[in-house]
């Protein structure tokens, strides 16, 4: 009886984990898309003679762009 409850709880938690993992994947891809758009806007600004440079934003963009290019798993292990 107790084993059945534990198995059901394990299945429930496993299902919740799958939902959360998928949501993380969706959010990562949304952020990756936004980082690409931002990189394009920065390039356009520079092409038009601007000299925009914000190290914090560039660091954040690199976090997504490099993780998306090489290995999305590395994003999970990188410091925030």
Secondary structure, 3 states (H helix, E strand, C coil): CHHHHHHHHHHHHHHHHHHHHHHHHHHHHHHHHHHHHHHHHHHHHHHCCCCCCCHHHHHHHHHHHHHHHCCHHHHHHCCC
